[in-house]
Amino acid sequence: MSSISDNRQHGKSTYTTQQVADVLEIHKNTLLNWVKAGKVPDAKRDWKKHRVWTDADVRKLIEFKNNYSQMELRI
């Protein structure tokens, strides 16, 4: 994982949607589109309704991206 400044919530590392998108090297809207399309699970929300991504979420997203980018386009 690239070095990003993390937040702490209940003793665990947490990340914003932009931070996660930066780690994945994708646009923030791409990540949100994956969530909206049901391709990846949504993150939990904080008291302000902002998404809060955990280390486990980021690992799953990295795995998804790696598998997604290896898919063949079949027409």
LUMLUM-787557 format. One record per atom (N, C-alpha, C): residue in one letter; x negated, y negated, z. Coordinates in nm, 4 decimals. Each point is the difference from the previous one (the first is absolute). Example, Ala and Ser with C-alpha at 12.3 -4.5 7.8 and 13.67 -1.06 7.14 Angstrom:
BEGIN
(a; (-1.3190; 0.5690; 0.7800))
(a; (0.0890; -0.1190; 0.0000))
(a; (-0.0900; -0.1200; 0.0000))
(s; (0.0350; -0.1050; -0.0720))
(s; (-0.0820; -0.1190; 0.0060))
(s; (0.0770; -0.1090; 0.0730))
//
This chain:
BEGIN
(m; (-0.0850; 0.1169; 0.0000))
(m; (0.0850; -0.1169; 0.0000))
(m; (-0.0894; -0.1230; 0.0000))
(s; (0.0372; -0.0994; -0.0750))
(s; (-0.0807; -0.1215; -0.0020))
(s; (0.0130; -0.0703; 0.1343))
(s; (-0.0935; -0.0873; 0.0283))
(s; (0.0048; -0.0668; 0.1290))
(s; (0.1027; -0.1123; -0.0048))
(i; (0.0957; 0.0097; 0.0877))
(i; (0.1015; -0.1040; 0.0125))
(i; (0.0151; -0.0300; 0.1480))
(s; (0.0374; -0.1213; 0.0286))
(s; (0.0232; -0.0323; 0.1399))
(s; (0.1336; 0.0605; 0.0393))
(d; (-0.0013; 0.0760; 0.1071))
(d; (0.1239; 0.0657; 0.0397))
(d; (0.0589; -0.0662; 0.1235))
(n; (0.1254; 0.0232; 0.0187))
(n; (0.0725; -0.0484; 0.1163))
(n; (0.0101; 0.1167; 0.0963))
(r; (0.0405; -0.0259; 0.1186))
(r; (0.0197; 0.1073; 0.0970))
(r; (0.1440; -0.0066; 0.0489))
(q; (0.0652; 0.1165; -0.0072))
(q; (0.1361; 0.0085; 0.0524))
(q; (0.0077; 0.1310; 0.0754))
(h; (0.0217; -0.0054; 0.1272))
(h; (0.0075; 0.1181; 0.0844))
(h; (-0.1266; 0.0839; -0.0121))
(g; (-0.1164; -0.0662; -0.0105))
(g; (-0.1264; 0.0706; -0.0047))
(g; (-0.0337; 0.0630; -0.1334))
(k; (0.0802; -0.0213; -0.1021))
(k; (-0.0254; 0.0568; -0.1320))
(k; (-0.0281; -0.1114; -0.0992))
(s; (-0.0772; 0.0326; -0.1035))
(s; (-0.0243; -0.0972; -0.1060))
(s; (0.1266; -0.0150; -0.0838))
(t; (0.0329; -0.1237; -0.0308))
(t; (0.1149; -0.0278; -0.0858))
(t; (-0.0416; -0.0997; -0.1070))
(y; (0.0718; 0.0044; -0.1122))
(y; (-0.0376; -0.0804; -0.1143))
(y; (0.1233; -0.0641; -0.0627))
(t; (-0.0210; -0.1145; -0.0618))
(t; (0.1072; -0.0658; -0.0743))
(t; (0.0123; 0.0660; -0.1371))
(t; (0.1078; -0.0299; -0.0690))
(t; (0.0198; 0.0530; -0.1344))
(t; (-0.1115; -0.0480; -0.0928))
(q; (-0.0400; -0.1246; 0.0126))
(q; (-0.1081; -0.0515; -0.0850))
(q; (-0.1316; 0.0712; 0.0276))
(q; (-0.0305; 0.0254; 0.1272))
(q; (-0.1226; 0.0712; 0.0336))
(q; (-0.0011; 0.1405; -0.0592))
(v; (0.1127; 0.0680; 0.0081))
(v; (0.0101; 0.1355; -0.0564))
(v; (-0.0157; -0.0049; -0.1516))
(a; (0.0647; -0.0955; -0.0644))
(a; (-0.0125; -0.0144; -0.1454))
(a; (-0.1456; -0.0257; -0.0383))
(d; (-0.0705; -0.0793; 0.0779))
(d; (-0.1417; -0.0272; -0.0268))
(d; (-0.0827; 0.1282; 0.0101))
(v; (0.0256; 0.0810; 0.1014))
(v; (-0.0715; 0.1268; 0.0163))
(v; (0.0266; 0.0911; -0.1205))
(l; (0.1254; 0.0038; -0.0456))
(l; (0.0378; 0.0857; -0.1122))
(l; (-0.0423; -0.0579; -0.1352))
(e; (-0.0428; -0.1260; 0.0022))
(e; (-0.0371; -0.0712; -0.1227))
(e; (0.1163; -0.0053; -0.0990))
(i; (0.1162; -0.0349; 0.0554))
(i; (0.1213; -0.0201; -0.0796))
(i; (0.0627; -0.1319; 0.0428))
(h; (0.0928; -0.0473; -0.0789))
(h; (0.0728; -0.1215; 0.0369))
(h; (0.1001; 0.0339; 0.1101))
(k; (0.0230; -0.0941; 0.0875))
(k; (0.0964; 0.0181; 0.1090))
(k; (0.1368; 0.0420; -0.0541))
(n; (0.0413; -0.0601; -0.1122))
(n; (0.1300; 0.0336; -0.0571))
(n; (0.0066; 0.1446; -0.0482))
(t; (-0.1132; 0.0555; -0.0448))
(t; (-0.0022; 0.1407; -0.0403))
(t; (0.0318; 0.0878; 0.1195))
(l; (-0.0624; -0.0282; 0.1127))
(l; (0.0276; 0.0765; 0.1221))
(l; (0.1467; -0.0117; 0.0387))
(l; (0.0529; -0.1209; -0.0037))
(l; (0.1408; -0.0196; 0.0360))
(l; (0.0935; 0.0680; -0.0999))
(n; (-0.0391; 0.0038; -0.1270))
(n; (0.0805; 0.0718; -0.1002))
(n; (0.0000; 0.1496; 0.0268))
(w; (-0.1151; 0.0557; 0.0403))
(w; (-0.0059; 0.1419; 0.0353))
(w; (0.0936; 0.0296; 0.1166))
(v; (0.0026; -0.0891; 0.0979))
(v; (0.0889; 0.0177; 0.1157))
(v; (0.1453; -0.0062; -0.0466))
(k; (0.0334; -0.1015; -0.0777))
(k; (0.1375; -0.0197; -0.0465))
(k; (0.0484; 0.1186; -0.0837))
(a; (-0.0900; 0.0579; -0.0810))
(a; (0.0352; 0.1131; -0.0863))
(a; (0.0027; 0.1319; 0.0773))
(g; (-0.0389; -0.0012; 0.1267))
(g; (0.0002; 0.1210; 0.0797))
(g; (-0.1197; 0.0905; -0.0261))
(k; (-0.1027; -0.0521; -0.0665))
(k; (-0.1197; 0.0796; -0.0288))
(k; (-0.0867; 0.0177; 0.1240))
(v; (0.0028; -0.0981; 0.0890))
(v; (-0.0728; 0.0070; 0.1267))
(v; (0.0932; -0.0485; 0.1110))
(p; (-0.0189; 0.0506; 0.1209))
(p; (0.0852; -0.0463; 0.1109))
(p; (-0.0337; -0.1427; 0.0408))
(d; (0.1004; -0.0703; 0.0461))
(d; (-0.0191; -0.1368; 0.0464))
(d; (-0.0681; 0.0019; 0.1364))
(a; (-0.0684; -0.1080; 0.0306))
(a; (-0.0660; -0.0151; 0.1300))
(a; (0.1025; -0.0409; 0.1045))
(k; (-0.0378; 0.0208; 0.1239))
(k; (0.0839; -0.0510; 0.1088))
(k; (-0.0075; -0.1515; -0.0024))
(r; (0.0951; -0.0632; 0.0664))
(r; (0.0068; -0.1466; 0.0033))
(r; (-0.0284; -0.0502; 0.1406))
(d; (-0.0599; -0.1195; 0.0061))
(d; (-0.0221; -0.0624; 0.1303))
(d; (0.1241; -0.0823; 0.0374))
(w; (-0.0099; -0.0714; 0.1090))
(w; (0.1161; -0.0755; 0.0487))
(w; (0.0408; -0.1122; -0.0942))
(k; (-0.0905; -0.0411; -0.0900))
(k; (0.0335; -0.1021; -0.0997))
(k; (0.0476; 0.0618; -0.1313))
(k; (0.0154; 0.1317; -0.0014))
(k; (0.0428; 0.0768; -0.1179))
(k; (-0.1110; 0.0114; -0.1055))
(h; (-0.1260; -0.0295; 0.0372))
(h; (-0.1125; 0.0177; -0.0909))
(h; (-0.0436; 0.1460; 0.0029))
(r; (-0.0424; 0.0510; -0.1149))
(r; (-0.0490; 0.1373; -0.0056))
(r; (-0.1314; 0.0105; 0.0781))
(v; (-0.0139; 0.1100; 0.0727))
(v; (-0.1204; 0.0279; 0.0772))
(v; (-0.0479; 0.1395; -0.0407))
(w; (-0.1102; 0.0046; -0.0752))
(w; (-0.0549; 0.1253; -0.0516))
(w; (-0.1057; 0.0526; 0.0967))
(t; (-0.0021; 0.1300; 0.0240))
(t; (-0.0979; 0.0619; 0.0889))
(t; (-0.1106; 0.0664; -0.0820))
(d; (-0.1033; 0.0457; 0.0701))
(d; (-0.1071; 0.0746; -0.0664))
(d; (0.0566; 0.1222; -0.0729))
(a; (0.0928; 0.0696; 0.0646))
(a; (0.0608; 0.1186; -0.0620))
(a; (0.0758; -0.0384; -0.1274))
(d; (0.0722; -0.1118; 0.0042))
(d; (0.0715; -0.0477; -0.1196))
(d; (-0.0988; -0.0267; -0.1135))
(v; (-0.1107; -0.0664; 0.0331))
(v; (-0.0988; -0.0366; -0.1019))
(v; (-0.0615; 0.1259; -0.0612))
(r; (-0.0310; 0.0997; 0.0829))
(r; (-0.0561; 0.1250; -0.0532))
(r; (0.0966; 0.0669; -0.0973))
(k; (0.1291; 0.0019; 0.0345))
(k; (0.1010; 0.0598; -0.0883))
(k; (0.0124; -0.0784; -0.1303))
(l; (-0.0078; -0.1311; 0.0087))
(l; (0.0094; -0.0843; -0.1195))
(l; (-0.1212; 0.0193; -0.0916))
(i; (-0.1179; 0.0161; 0.0588))
(i; (-0.1202; 0.0255; -0.0796))
(i; (0.0157; 0.1330; -0.0736))
(e; (0.0487; 0.1008; 0.0702))
(e; (0.0225; 0.1313; -0.0627))
(e; (0.1026; -0.0114; -0.1128))
(f; (0.1094; -0.0733; 0.0248))
(f; (0.1015; -0.0192; -0.1031))
(f; (-0.0594; -0.0693; -0.1220))
(k; (-0.0753; -0.1066; 0.0231))
(k; (-0.0580; -0.0751; -0.1116))
(k; (-0.0941; 0.0878; -0.0812))
(n; (-0.0826; 0.0789; 0.0682))
(n; (-0.0921; 0.0885; -0.0714))
(n; (0.0755; 0.1008; -0.0857))
(n; (0.1061; 0.0584; 0.0538))
(n; (0.0812; 0.0950; -0.0769))
(n; (0.0764; -0.0697; -0.1112))
(y; (0.0511; -0.1186; 0.0285))
(y; (0.0793; -0.0761; -0.0966))
(y; (-0.0851; -0.0408; -0.1198))
(s; (-0.1233; -0.0403; 0.0265))
(s; (-0.0859; -0.0462; -0.1086))
(s; (-0.0509; 0.1157; -0.0861))
(q; (0.0103; 0.1238; 0.0505))
(q; (-0.0440; 0.1159; -0.0759))
(q; (0.1115; 0.0605; -0.0839))
(m; (0.1232; -0.0475; 0.0173))
(m; (0.1126; 0.0519; -0.0789))
(m; (-0.0171; -0.0351; -0.1463))
(e; (0.0409; 0.0916; -0.0844))
(e; (-0.0064; -0.0264; -0.1439))
(e; (0.1289; -0.0655; -0.0453))
(l; (-0.0138; -0.0896; -0.0925))
(l; (0.1171; -0.0630; -0.0601))
(l; (0.0471; 0.0913; -0.1121))
(r; (0.1194; 0.0527; 0.0151))
(r; (0.0532; 0.0910; -0.1020))
(r; (0.1167; -0.0660; -0.0711))
(i; (-0.0119; -0.0049; -0.1302))
(i; (0.1062; -0.0623; -0.0786))
(i; (0.0605; 0.1034; -0.0911))
//
